[in-house]
Amino acid sequence: MNLIELKISGAFEIKLPFSEDDRGDFVKILHADSFREHGLEPGFRESYYSTSRAGVIRGMHFQSPPHDHEKLVYCVEGKVLDVLLDLRADSQTFQQYCTVQLAKDARNAVYIPRGVAHGFCVQEGSASLVYMTTTVYDKESDTGVLWNSFGFDWPVDNPLISERDTGFEALNSFQSPF
């Protein structure tokens, strides 16, 4: 596994090892020893996936303490522009964001540390993302920051956004629990 440190401290793009032949491909998503070697948490407790079509923006999501978690996200179909926003008040990258293009063909993943919000957009076609988290989903801790309140210029015209995501608090009035 090739880990590339991102602008957000503790976040990494992971180039996943794969093999390919005339039948298709085989991709290794997780190798606990490699994660530990790089100081990443390999103990994932829950996994789920989403499917989204062109024009969809999802985010900016996180779980509050004590149910906050590390997250591993990868794309199994299509491609997305993945966005991370640092909400950790003591971080050198507090309130900064970065992006990673996740795509099936790129065979990559993003590792998101606790206290970093996550979102993405689909610019064309459709995409399916798989999420792995180090804590189990807790409805009372599941929240977010308003998707368009932190200075990122989303590359989607007329985005399709859930009512939940449009109701989150803007970053400038958000009090970080991290």
ChimeraX commands (.cxc) that place a marker at each C-alpha (Angstrom):
marker #1 position 0.00,0.00,0.00 radius 0.5
marker #1 position 1.26,3.43,-0.92 radius 0.5
marker #1 position 0.11,6.10,1.55 radius 0.5
marker #1 position 0.21,9.73,0.47 radius 0.5
marker #1 position -0.23,12.30,3.22 radius 0.5
marker #1 position -2.86,14.91,2.41 radius 0.5
marker #1 position -3.00,18.61,3.35 radius 0.5
marker #1 position -5.26,17.72,6.34 radius 0.5
marker #1 position -3.06,16.32,9.10 radius 0.5
marker #1 position -3.64,12.62,9.71 radius 0.5
marker #1 position -5.53,12.12,6.41 radius 0.5
marker #1 position -4.09,9.96,3.64 radius 0.5
marker #1 position -4.84,8.93,0.10 radius 0.5
marker #1 position -4.05,5.24,-0.17 radius 0.5
marker #1 position -3.03,3.72,-3.49 radius 0.5
marker #1 position -4.38,0.20,-3.19 radius 0.5
marker #1 position -2.43,-2.83,-4.39 radius 0.5
marker #1 position -4.18,-4.72,-7.18 radius 0.5
marker #1 position -3.75,-7.39,-9.79 radius 0.5
marker #1 position -5.47,-7.44,-13.14 radius 0.5
marker #1 position -5.93,-9.96,-15.94 radius 0.5
marker #1 position -8.45,-10.76,-18.67 radius 0.5
marker #1 position -11.04,-11.77,-16.01 radius 0.5
marker #1 position -10.99,-8.37,-14.28 radius 0.5
marker #1 position -9.13,-7.10,-11.24 radius 0.5
marker #1 position -8.55,-7.86,-7.57 radius 0.5
marker #1 position -7.95,-4.98,-5.12 radius 0.5
marker #1 position -6.66,-5.15,-1.53 radius 0.5
marker #1 position -8.57,-2.60,0.57 radius 0.5
marker #1 position -7.12,-3.18,4.02 radius 0.5
marker #1 position -3.90,-4.62,5.39 radius 0.5
marker #1 position -3.80,-4.19,9.17 radius 0.5
marker #1 position 0.00,-4.38,9.46 radius 0.5
marker #1 position 0.47,-1.67,6.81 radius 0.5
marker #1 position -2.07,0.55,8.58 radius 0.5
marker #1 position -0.34,0.09,11.96 radius 0.5
marker #1 position 3.06,0.72,10.34 radius 0.5
marker #1 position 1.81,4.18,9.31 radius 0.5
marker #1 position 0.05,4.95,12.60 radius 0.5
marker #1 position -3.44,4.38,11.19 radius 0.5
marker #1 position -6.23,2.56,13.01 radius 0.5
marker #1 position -7.02,-0.81,11.33 radius 0.5
marker #1 position -9.85,-1.79,13.73 radius 0.5
marker #1 position -12.94,-1.07,11.65 radius 0.5
marker #1 position -16.28,-1.99,13.24 radius 0.5
marker #1 position -18.88,-1.09,10.64 radius 0.5
marker #1 position -19.15,-0.84,6.87 radius 0.5
marker #1 position -21.78,0.50,4.48 radius 0.5
marker #1 position -22.10,1.91,0.96 radius 0.5
marker #1 position -23.90,4.62,-0.95 radius 0.5
marker #1 position -24.85,4.98,-4.60 radius 0.5
marker #1 position -25.24,8.47,-6.05 radius 0.5
marker #1 position -25.92,9.91,-9.48 radius 0.5
marker #1 position -24.44,12.90,-11.31 radius 0.5
marker #1 position -25.11,16.20,-9.56 radius 0.5
marker #1 position -25.33,14.73,-6.06 radius 0.5
marker #1 position -23.44,16.34,-3.19 radius 0.5
marker #1 position -23.34,14.50,0.14 radius 0.5
marker #1 position -21.76,16.04,3.20 radius 0.5
marker #1 position -20.16,17.39,5.23 radius 0.5
marker #1 position -20.68,14.49,7.68 radius 0.5
marker #1 position -19.05,13.29,10.91 radius 0.5
marker #1 position -19.95,11.71,14.24 radius 0.5
marker #1 position -19.42,13.69,17.45 radius 0.5
marker #1 position -17.59,12.29,20.48 radius 0.5
marker #1 position -17.79,9.85,22.10 radius 0.5
marker #1 position -18.84,8.08,18.88 radius 0.5
marker #1 position -16.38,9.88,16.59 radius 0.5
marker #1 position -14.41,7.62,14.28 radius 0.5
marker #1 position -11.73,7.13,11.71 radius 0.5
marker #1 position -13.16,6.37,8.30 radius 0.5
marker #1 position -11.85,4.58,5.22 radius 0.5
marker #1 position -13.70,5.43,1.99 radius 0.5
marker #1 position -13.21,3.97,-1.48 radius 0.5
marker #1 position -15.07,3.98,-4.78 radius 0.5
marker #1 position -16.17,0.66,-6.30 radius 0.5
marker #1 position -17.99,2.15,-9.30 radius 0.5
marker #1 position -17.62,5.48,-11.09 radius 0.5
marker #1 position -15.71,8.40,-9.61 radius 0.5
marker #1 position -16.26,11.19,-7.09 radius 0.5
marker #1 position -14.53,14.32,-5.89 radius 0.5
marker #1 position -14.07,13.58,-2.19 radius 0.5
marker #1 position -13.79,16.52,0.22 radius 0.5
marker #1 position -12.34,16.60,3.77 radius 0.5
marker #1 position -12.79,19.48,6.24 radius 0.5
marker #1 position -10.73,19.62,9.46 radius 0.5
marker #1 position -12.89,20.40,12.51 radius 0.5
marker #1 position -10.24,19.70,15.17 radius 0.5
marker #1 position -9.69,22.95,17.09 radius 0.5
marker #1 position -6.13,21.98,18.09 radius 0.5
marker #1 position -5.09,20.92,14.57 radius 0.5
marker #1 position -2.62,22.90,12.46 radius 0.5
marker #1 position -5.08,22.46,9.57 radius 0.5
marker #1 position -8.20,23.51,11.54 radius 0.5
marker #1 position -11.02,24.68,9.21 radius 0.5
marker #1 position -8.96,23.85,6.12 radius 0.5
marker #1 position -10.16,21.47,3.44 radius 0.5
marker #1 position -8.63,19.22,0.80 radius 0.5
marker #1 position -9.91,17.06,-2.03 radius 0.5
marker #1 position -9.11,13.64,-3.48 radius 0.5
marker #1 position -10.49,12.17,-6.69 radius 0.5
marker #1 position -11.68,8.67,-5.81 radius 0.5
marker #1 position -12.38,6.33,-8.71 radius 0.5
marker #1 position -12.79,2.65,-9.38 radius 0.5
marker #1 position -10.12,2.92,-12.09 radius 0.5
marker #1 position -7.72,4.77,-9.76 radius 0.5
marker #1 position -7.94,1.97,-7.17 radius 0.5
marker #1 position -7.49,4.40,-4.32 radius 0.5
marker #1 position -9.03,5.12,-0.94 radius 0.5
marker #1 position -9.00,7.96,1.56 radius 0.5
marker #1 position -8.30,7.55,5.28 radius 0.5
marker #1 position -10.12,10.19,7.34 radius 0.5
marker #1 position -9.10,10.79,10.98 radius 0.5
marker #1 position -11.49,11.58,13.84 radius 0.5
marker #1 position -12.70,15.17,13.80 radius 0.5
marker #1 position -12.57,15.56,10.04 radius 0.5
marker #1 position -15.85,16.02,8.16 radius 0.5
marker #1 position -16.39,14.14,4.91 radius 0.5
marker #1 position -18.39,14.84,1.78 radius 0.5
marker #1 position -18.26,14.26,-1.94 radius 0.5
marker #1 position -19.85,15.08,-5.27 radius 0.5
marker #1 position -20.53,13.08,-8.40 radius 0.5
marker #1 position -19.83,15.08,-11.54 radius 0.5
marker #1 position -20.87,12.52,-14.16 radius 0.5
marker #1 position -22.56,9.14,-14.38 radius 0.5
marker #1 position -23.11,7.43,-11.07 radius 0.5
marker #1 position -20.79,6.27,-8.31 radius 0.5
marker #1 position -20.82,3.80,-5.44 radius 0.5
marker #1 position -18.71,4.43,-2.34 radius 0.5
marker #1 position -17.92,2.01,0.48 radius 0.5
marker #1 position -17.31,3.40,3.96 radius 0.5
marker #1 position -15.59,1.59,6.83 radius 0.5
marker #1 position -15.69,3.16,10.31 radius 0.5
marker #1 position -13.94,2.43,13.60 radius 0.5
marker #1 position -17.12,3.01,15.65 radius 0.5
marker #1 position -20.69,1.92,15.13 radius 0.5
marker #1 position -23.23,4.44,13.84 radius 0.5
marker #1 position -24.93,6.45,16.58 radius 0.5
marker #1 position -27.94,8.49,15.45 radius 0.5
marker #1 position -27.54,11.10,18.22 radius 0.5
marker #1 position -23.88,11.69,17.30 radius 0.5
marker #1 position -24.38,11.78,13.53 radius 0.5
marker #1 position -24.19,15.35,12.28 radius 0.5
marker #1 position -22.39,17.68,9.91 radius 0.5
marker #1 position -21.40,21.13,8.75 radius 0.5
marker #1 position -23.26,22.96,5.98 radius 0.5
marker #1 position -21.85,21.83,2.63 radius 0.5
marker #1 position -21.36,25.32,1.15 radius 0.5
marker #1 position -20.16,27.21,4.23 radius 0.5
marker #1 position -16.40,26.66,4.22 radius 0.5
marker #1 position -15.15,28.25,1.01 radius 0.5
marker #1 position -15.02,25.21,-1.27 radius 0.5
marker #1 position -16.27,25.78,-4.82 radius 0.5
marker #1 position -18.17,22.58,-5.59 radius 0.5
marker #1 position -17.84,21.70,-9.30 radius 0.5
marker #1 position -21.56,20.85,-9.71 radius 0.5
marker #1 position -24.26,23.05,-11.21 radius 0.5
marker #1 position -27.71,22.73,-9.58 radius 0.5
marker #1 position -26.63,20.12,-7.01 radius 0.5
marker #1 position -29.00,17.55,-5.59 radius 0.5
marker #1 position -28.63,17.73,-1.80 radius 0.5
marker #1 position -30.66,16.10,0.94 radius 0.5
marker #1 position -32.85,18.17,3.24 radius 0.5
marker #1 position -30.73,16.92,6.13 radius 0.5
marker #1 position -27.50,18.19,4.54 radius 0.5
marker #1 position -28.96,21.63,3.78 radius 0.5
marker #1 position -29.99,21.98,7.44 radius 0.5
marker #1 position -26.54,21.67,9.01 radius 0.5
marker #1 position -24.96,24.61,10.83 radius 0.5
marker #1 position -22.56,26.83,8.86 radius 0.5
marker #1 position -18.87,26.51,9.68 radius 0.5
marker #1 position -18.60,30.12,10.95 radius 0.5
marker #1 position -21.09,29.41,13.76 radius 0.5
marker #1 position -20.03,25.79,14.42 radius 0.5
marker #1 position -18.57,25.04,17.88 radius 0.5
marker #1 position -16.17,22.13,17.45 radius 0.5
marker #1 position -16.47,19.21,19.91 radius 0.5
marker #1 position -13.02,18.02,18.76 radius 0.5
marker link #1:1,2 radius 0.2
marker link #1:2,3 radius 0.2
marker link #1:3,4 radius 0.2
marker link #1:4,5 radius 0.2
marker link #1:5,6 radius 0.2
marker link #1:6,7 radius 0.2
marker link #1:7,8 radius 0.2
marker link #1:8,9 radius 0.2
marker link #1:9,10 radius 0.2
marker link #1:10,11 radius 0.2
marker link #1:11,12 radius 0.2
marker link #1:12,13 radius 0.2
marker link #1:13,14 radius 0.2
marker link #1:14,15 radius 0.2
marker link #1:15,16 radius 0.2
marker link #1:16,17 radius 0.2
marker link #1:17,18 radius 0.2
marker link #1:18,19 radius 0.2
marker link #1:19,20 radius 0.2
marker link #1:20,21 radius 0.2
marker link #1:21,22 radius 0.2
marker link #1:22,23 radius 0.2
marker link #1:23,24 radius 0.2
marker link #1:24,25 radius 0.2
marker link #1:25,26 radius 0.2
marker link #1:26,27 radius 0.2
marker link #1:27,28 radius 0.2
marker link #1:28,29 radius 0.2
marker link #1:29,30 radius 0.2
marker link #1:30,31 radius 0.2
marker link #1:31,32 radius 0.2
marker link #1:32,33 radius 0.2
marker link #1:33,34 radius 0.2
marker link #1:34,35 radius 0.2
marker link #1:35,36 radius 0.2
marker link #1:36,37 radius 0.2
marker link #1:37,38 radius 0.2
marker link #1:38,39 radius 0.2
marker link #1:39,40 radius 0.2
marker link #1:40,41 radius 0.2
marker link #1:41,42 radius 0.2
marker link #1:42,43 radius 0.2
marker link #1:43,44 radius 0.2
marker link #1:44,45 radius 0.2
marker link #1:45,46 radius 0.2
marker link #1:46,47 radius 0.2
marker link #1:47,48 radius 0.2
marker link #1:48,49 radius 0.2
marker link #1:49,50 radius 0.2
marker link #1:50,51 radius 0.2
marker link #1:51,52 radius 0.2
marker link #1:52,53 radius 0.2
marker link #1:53,54 radius 0.2
marker link #1:54,55 radius 0.2
marker link #1:55,56 radius 0.2
marker link #1:56,57 radius 0.2
marker link #1:57,58 radius 0.2
marker link #1:58,59 radius 0.2
marker link #1:59,60 radius 0.2
marker link #1:60,61 radius 0.2
marker link #1:61,62 radius 0.2
marker link #1:62,63 radius 0.2
marker link #1:63,64 radius 0.2
marker link #1:64,65 radius 0.2
marker link #1:65,66 radius 0.2
marker link #1:66,67 radius 0.2
marker link #1:67,68 radius 0.2
marker link #1:68,69 radius 0.2
marker link #1:69,70 radius 0.2
marker link #1:70,71 radius 0.2
marker link #1:71,72 radius 0.2
marker link #1:72,73 radius 0.2
marker link #1:73,74 radius 0.2
marker link #1:74,75 radius 0.2
marker link #1:75,76 radius 0.2
marker link #1:76,77 radius 0.2
marker link #1:77,78 radius 0.2
marker link #1:78,79 radius 0.2
marker link #1:79,80 radius 0.2
marker link #1:80,81 radius 0.2
marker link #1:81,82 radius 0.2
marker link #1:82,83 radius 0.2
marker link #1:83,84 radius 0.2
marker link #1:84,85 radius 0.2
marker link #1:85,86 radius 0.2
marker link #1:86,87 radius 0.2
marker link #1:87,88 radius 0.2
marker link #1:88,89 radius 0.2
marker link #1:89,90 radius 0.2
marker link #1:90,91 radius 0.2
marker link #1:91,92 radius 0.2
marker link #1:92,93 radius 0.2
marker link #1:93,94 radius 0.2
marker link #1:94,95 radius 0.2
marker link #1:95,96 radius 0.2
marker link #1:96,97 radius 0.2
marker link #1:97,98 radius 0.2
marker link #1:98,99 radius 0.2
marker link #1:99,100 radius 0.2
marker link #1:100,101 radius 0.2
marker link #1:101,102 radius 0.2
marker link #1:102,103 radius 0.2
marker link #1:103,104 radius 0.2
marker link #1:104,105 radius 0.2
marker link #1:105,106 radius 0.2
marker link #1:106,107 radius 0.2
marker link #1:107,108 radius 0.2
marker link #1:108,109 radius 0.2
marker link #1:109,110 radius 0.2
marker link #1:110,111 radius 0.2
marker link #1:111,112 radius 0.2
marker link #1:112,113 radius 0.2
marker link #1:113,114 radius 0.2
marker link #1:114,115 radius 0.2
marker link #1:115,116 radius 0.2
marker link #1:116,117 radius 0.2
marker link #1:117,118 radius 0.2
marker link #1:118,119 radius 0.2
marker link #1:119,120 radius 0.2
marker link #1:120,121 radius 0.2
marker link #1:121,122 radius 0.2
marker link #1:122,123 radius 0.2
marker link #1:123,124 radius 0.2
marker link #1:124,125 radius 0.2
marker link #1:125,126 radius 0.2
marker link #1:126,127 radius 0.2
marker link #1:127,128 radius 0.2
marker link #1:128,129 radius 0.2
marker link #1:129,130 radius 0.2
marker link #1:130,131 radius 0.2
marker link #1:131,132 radius 0.2
marker link #1:132,133 radius 0.2
marker link #1:133,134 radius 0.2
marker link #1:134,135 radius 0.2
marker link #1:135,136 radius 0.2
marker link #1:136,137 radius 0.2
marker link #1:137,138 radius 0.2
marker link #1:138,139 radius 0.2
marker link #1:139,140 radius 0.2
marker link #1:140,141 radius 0.2
marker link #1:141,142 radius 0.2
marker link #1:142,143 radius 0.2
marker link #1:143,144 radius 0.2
marker link #1:144,145 radius 0.2
marker link #1:145,146 radius 0.2
marker link #1:146,147 radius 0.2
marker link #1:147,148 radius 0.2
marker link #1:148,149 radius 0.2
marker link #1:149,150 radius 0.2
marker link #1:150,151 radius 0.2
marker link #1:151,152 radius 0.2
marker link #1:152,153 radius 0.2
marker link #1:153,154 radius 0.2
marker link #1:154,155 radius 0.2
marker link #1:155,156 radius 0.2
marker link #1:156,157 radius 0.2
marker link #1:157,158 radius 0.2
marker link #1:158,159 radius 0.2
marker link #1:159,160 radius 0.2
marker link #1:160,161 radius 0.2
marker link #1:161,162 radius 0.2
marker link #1:162,163 radius 0.2
marker link #1:163,164 radius 0.2
marker link #1:164,165 radius 0.2
marker link #1:165,166 radius 0.2
marker link #1:166,167 radius 0.2
marker link #1:167,168 radius 0.2
marker link #1:168,169 radius 0.2
marker link #1:169,170 radius 0.2
marker link #1:170,171 radius 0.2
marker link #1:171,172 radius 0.2
marker link #1:172,173 radius 0.2
marker link #1:173,174 radius 0.2
marker link #1:174,175 radius 0.2
marker link #1:175,176 radius 0.2
marker link #1:176,177 radius 0.2
marker link #1:177,178 radius 0.2
view
